[in-house]
Amino acid sequence: MTNLAYQLSAFLREYLPNERRASQHTIDAYAYTFQLLTTFASNVLKTKPSKLMIEALDAKVIINFLNYLESDRNNSPRTRNARMAAIKAFFRFLEYRLVSCLEQSRRIHAIPMKKTDQRLIGYLTKSEMQTLLDTPDPHTYLGIRDRAMLHLCFAAGLRVSELIGLNLRQLVFQPQPTIHVIGKGRRERILPLWKETATVLRSWLAIRSNKAFSPELFLNAQGGCMTRSGFEYILSKHVNTATLKQPSLEEKRISPHSLRHSCAMHTLKATHDVRKVSLWLGHADLKSTEMYLRADPDEKLETLMAMAPPSLQRGKFKTPDKLLEMLKNHK
């Protein structure tokens, strides 16, 4: 029997950062997955998480855990698959360290990923986006910060991790306002900024405390680094305020990623080139950008107008005689 804690610590603290060179966001996501798994397994097996053995995490326990995520925590199949990917990565790591776990690992790797729905993405229209950007109060410290974050997140189509991870060195104003983004998979891109976006960023930097101990561009109320949950709270607060002026926002589920989707849709409408959208967002594969084509009705309308519709045969409906109709249906 092999203790889980020791191997899990080596996986998160040595293997992922050193051998795989995984980002801190990936390590945090994996760690949270095992926090959920160990809590679930300890409750099922009636033991402390630190006393769990690897052999106890068989395929049956893993499947029950995945079902628990969907039924009790209301996780989507996409989230379920992400948790499953973390578990499989851990057992792939164990295959080279514990020969006794090979059969157990094989059974866990045989658990299939669940198919997910390819739903249309949600985004904000131009008027809705403008209302949201105008919501922060430009006369207060937090309002100026929030306005700069919302403008930059939308203008550059940033992921939350990219936004909160920006530091001061990645922002350049001369000769052209640009931002150097380190995205998913360590893919880097340099994006030019609108004059309006540069203006709100200059306003924020003018009042940003020089004594701040964090090198990140955006700070929280305590002067530390902005967190994902912190930005989600800020966005939710301003969305609630903007809904009073733009009631259509109430019908939409708005998350930080909605700003990225909105940037992509507006770029697609302006350029009609999905390749430029892919480059702007930093996608590794053009297939990731195709979802915006499915959500844009204008692209399909152009296709429809380019096609010749089938002709219609002329005709006129003739009302049947009531007597003959009664005789045919007398039974």
C-alpha positions in Angstrom: 0.0 0.0 0.0 1.3 3.4 -1.0 0.4 6.7 0.7 -1.2 9.1 -1.6 0.0 12.3 0.0 3.7 11.8 -0.7 3.2 11.0 -4.4 0.7 13.8 -4.9 3.1 16.3 -3.4 5.9 15.1 -5.8 3.5 15.4 -8.7 2.4 19.0 -7.9 5.7 20.4 -6.5 8.3 18.6 -8.6 7.0 16.9 -11.7 4.6 19.6 -13.0 6.7 22.7 -12.5 10.1 21.1 -13.2 9.7 18.3 -15.7 6.5 19.4 -17.5 7.1 23.2 -17.0 3.4 23.6 -16.4 2.1 27.1 -15.6 1.0 28.0 -12.1 -2.6 28.2 -13.3 -2.4 24.6 -14.4 -0.9 23.5 -11.2 -3.6 25.3 -9.2 -6.3 23.7 -11.3 -4.8 20.2 -10.7 -4.4 20.9 -7.0 -8.1 21.9 -6.7 -9.1 18.7 -8.5 -7.3 16.6 -6.0 -8.7 18.7 -3.1 -12.2 17.7 -4.3 -11.2 14.1 -5.0 -9.5 13.5 -1.6 -12.3 15.1 0.3 -14.8 12.9 -1.6 -12.8 9.7 -1.1 -12.1 10.3 2.6 -15.9 10.7 3.2 -16.6 7.5 1.2 -13.8 5.5 2.7 -14.2 6.9 6.3 -10.6 8.0 6.7 -8.6 11.1 6.8 -7.3 12.6 3.5 -3.7 12.3 4.7 -4.2 8.6 5.4 -5.6 7.7 1.9 -3.7 5.1 -0.1 -3.3 5.2 -3.9 -4.7 1.7 -4.2 -8.0 2.9 -2.7 -8.6 5.3 -5.6 -9.7 2.6 -8.0 -11.8 3.1 -11.2 -15.0 2.7 -9.2 -14.2 5.5 -6.8 -13.1 7.7 -9.7 -16.4 7.1 -11.6 -18.4 7.8 -8.4 -16.4 11.0 -7.9 -17.2 12.2 -11.5 -20.8 11.4 -11.0 -20.7 13.4 -7.7 -19.3 16.4 -9.5 -22.3 16.4 -11.9 -25.1 15.5 -9.5 -24.1 17.2 -6.3 -21.9 20.1 -7.5 -23.9 20.7 -10.7 -20.7 20.7 -12.8 -21.0 20.6 -16.5 -19.5 17.7 -18.6 -16.8 20.1 -19.7 -15.7 20.6 -16.1 -16.0 16.9 -15.4 -13.6 16.2 -18.3 -11.1 18.7 -17.0 -11.1 17.0 -13.6 -10.7 13.6 -15.3 -7.8 14.9 -17.3 -6.0 16.0 -14.1 -6.6 12.5 -12.6 -5.3 10.7 -15.7 -2.2 13.0 -15.7 -1.4 12.0 -12.1 -1.8 8.2 -12.8 0.4 8.6 -16.0 3.0 10.1 -13.6 2.6 7.1 -11.3 3.3 4.6 -14.1 7.0 5.5 -14.0 7.3 5.5 -10.3 5.1 2.6 -9.1 5.0 -0.5 -11.2 2.3 -2.0 -8.9 -0.1 0.8 -10.1 0.1 -0.1 -13.8 -3.1 -2.2 -13.9 -5.0 0.4 -11.8 -3.7 3.2 -14.1 -4.8 1.2 -17.1 -8.4 0.9 -15.8 -8.6 4.6 -14.9 -7.3 5.6 -18.4 -10.1 3.5 -19.9 -12.7 5.8 -18.3 -14.0 7.8 -21.3 -14.4 11.5 -21.5 -18.0 12.6 -21.7 -19.3 14.3 -24.9 -20.1 18.0 -24.4 -22.6 20.3 -26.1 -21.3 22.7 -28.7 -23.4 25.6 -27.6 -23.4 29.1 -29.1 -21.2 31.5 -27.3 -22.7 34.5 -25.4 -21.5 38.0 -26.1 -22.5 41.6 -25.6 -23.7 43.9 -28.4 -21.9 47.2 -29.0 -24.5 49.2 -27.0 -24.4 46.7 -24.1 -20.6 46.8 -24.1 -20.5 50.6 -24.1 -23.0 50.7 -21.2 -20.9 48.4 -19.2 -17.7 50.3 -19.9 -19.3 53.6 -18.8 -20.5 52.2 -15.5 -17.3 52.6 -13.3 -17.1 56.0 -11.7 -14.1 57.9 -13.3 -13.8 60.2 -10.2 -12.8 57.5 -7.7 -9.6 55.4 -7.3 -11.4 52.1 -7.7 -13.6 53.4 -10.5 -10.6 54.4 -12.5 -9.0 51.0 -11.9 -12.2 49.1 -12.8 -12.7 51.2 -16.0 -9.1 50.4 -17.1 -9.5 46.7 -16.4 -12.8 46.4 -18.3 -11.5 48.5 -21.3 -8.3 46.4 -21.6 -10.0 43.1 -21.1 -12.4 43.9 -23.9 -10.1 45.7 -26.3 -7.4 43.0 -26.2 -9.7 40.0 -25.8 -7.8 38.9 -22.7 -8.4 35.8 -20.6 -8.7 36.5 -16.9 -5.4 34.8 -16.2 -3.8 37.1 -18.9 -5.4 40.2 -17.4 -4.5 39.7 -13.8 -1.0 38.4 -14.7 0.0 41.6 -16.6 2.9 43.5 -15.1 4.0 47.0 -15.7 6.8 46.0 -18.1 4.4 44.5 -20.5 2.6 47.8 -21.2 4.3 50.3 -23.6 3.0 53.7 -24.7 5.7 54.8 -27.1 5.9 54.9 -30.1 2.6 53.0 -30.3 0.5 51.9 -27.3 0.9 48.1 -27.2 0.6 45.3 -24.7 2.8 42.2 -24.5 0.5 39.2 -23.6 1.8 35.9 -22.4 -1.1 33.6 -23.0 -2.2 30.0 -22.7 0.5 27.5 -23.5 3.1 30.3 -23.1 2.2 31.7 -26.5 3.2 35.3 -26.6 1.5 38.1 -28.7 1.8 41.8 -29.0 -1.4 43.8 -29.5 -1.9 47.5 -30.3 -4.3 49.4 -28.2 -7.0 51.9 -29.1 -6.3 55.5 -28.1 -9.2 55.3 -25.7 -7.8 52.2 -24.0 -4.4 53.9 -23.7 -6.1 56.9 -22.1 -7.8 55.0 -19.4 -4.6 53.0 -18.7 -2.7 56.3 -18.3 -5.3 57.6 -15.9 -4.9 54.4 -13.8 -1.1 54.5 -13.8 -1.2 58.2 -12.7 -2.9 57.2 -9.4 -1.5 53.7 -9.0 0.6 53.7 -5.8 4.3 53.7 -6.5 4.7 52.0 -3.1 2.7 49.0 -4.2 4.6 45.8 -3.4 3.2 43.9 -6.3 4.6 44.4 -9.9 1.3 43.5 -11.5 -0.5 46.2 -13.5 -3.8 45.9 -11.6 -4.0 45.9 -7.8 -6.7 45.0 -5.3 -7.9 47.3 -2.5 -5.0 46.1 -0.3 -2.3 46.9 -2.8 -1.7 43.3 -3.7 -2.1 41.4 -7.0 -5.7 41.3 -8.4 -7.1 37.8 -8.2 -9.5 35.9 -10.5 -12.3 36.0 -8.0 -11.6 39.6 -7.4 -12.1 40.5 -11.0 -15.2 38.3 -11.2 -16.7 40.3 -8.3 -15.8 43.6 -9.9 -17.4 42.6 -13.2 -20.5 41.3 -11.5 -21.0 44.5 -9.5 -20.8 46.7 -12.6 -23.0 44.4 -14.7 -25.7 44.7 -12.0 -25.4 48.5 -12.2 -25.4 48.5 -16.0 -28.5 46.4 -16.1 -30.5 49.3 -14.7 -29.6 51.3 -17.9 -29.6 48.3 -20.3 -32.3 45.8 -19.4 -31.2 43.4 -22.1 -28.1 42.5 -19.9 -30.4 40.8 -17.4 -31.2 38.1 -19.9 -27.5 37.2 -20.4 -25.1 35.2 -18.2 -22.0 37.5 -18.2 -18.6 36.2 -17.0 -15.1 37.6 -17.5 -14.8 35.4 -20.6 -17.9 37.1 -22.1 -15.7 40.2 -22.7 -13.2 38.0 -24.7 -16.1 36.6 -26.7 -17.5 40.1 -27.3 -14.1 41.3 -28.6 -13.9 38.3 -30.9 -17.4 38.9 -32.3 -16.8 42.6 -32.9 -13.5 41.8 -34.6 -15.1 39.3 -36.8 -17.9 41.7 -37.8 -15.3 44.4 -38.6 -12.8 42.2 -40.6 -14.9 39.2 -41.8 -11.6 37.2 -41.4 -11.6 34.4 -38.8 -7.8 34.2 -39.2 -7.3 37.7 -37.8 -9.6 36.9 -34.9 -7.5 33.8 -34.1 -4.3 35.8 -34.2 -5.8 38.5 -32.0 -7.0 36.0 -29.4 -3.9 33.9 -29.4 -5.5 30.7 -30.4 -3.2 27.8 -31.2 -5.6 26.2 -33.7 -8.0 27.9 -36.1 -10.7 25.4 -35.1 -10.9 27.1 -31.7 -12.1 30.3 -33.5 -14.8 28.6 -35.6 -17.3 28.9 -32.8 -17.5 32.6 -33.5 -18.6 31.9 -37.1 -21.4 29.7 -35.8 -22.6 32.5 -33.6 -22.5 35.3 -36.2 -25.7 35.5 -38.2 -24.2 38.0 -40.6 -21.7 35.4 -41.9 -24.5 33.0 -42.7 -26.7 35.7 -44.2 -24.0 36.5 -46.7 -23.8 32.8 -47.6 -27.6 32.6 -48.0 -27.7 35.7 -50.2 -25.0 34.3 -52.4 -27.0 31.1 -53.1 -29.8 31.0 -55.7 -33.1 30.0 -53.9 -35.3 27.3 -55.4 -38.3 28.6 -57.5 -41.8 28.3 -56.2 -44.6 26.7 -58.3 -47.4 29.1 -58.7 -50.8 27.9 -57.5 -53.9 29.0 -55.6 -55.7 27.1 -52.9 -59.3 26.0 -53.9 -61.8 25.4 -51.2 -63.4 21.9 -51.6 -67.1 21.6 -51.9 -68.7 21.1 -48.5 -71.1 18.4 -49.7 -68.3 16.3 -51.4 -66.1 16.7 -48.3 -69.0 15.4 -46.1 -69.6 12.4 -48.3 -65.9 11.5 -48.3 -65.7 11.7 -44.5 -69.1 10.5 -43.6 -67.9 7.6 -41.4 
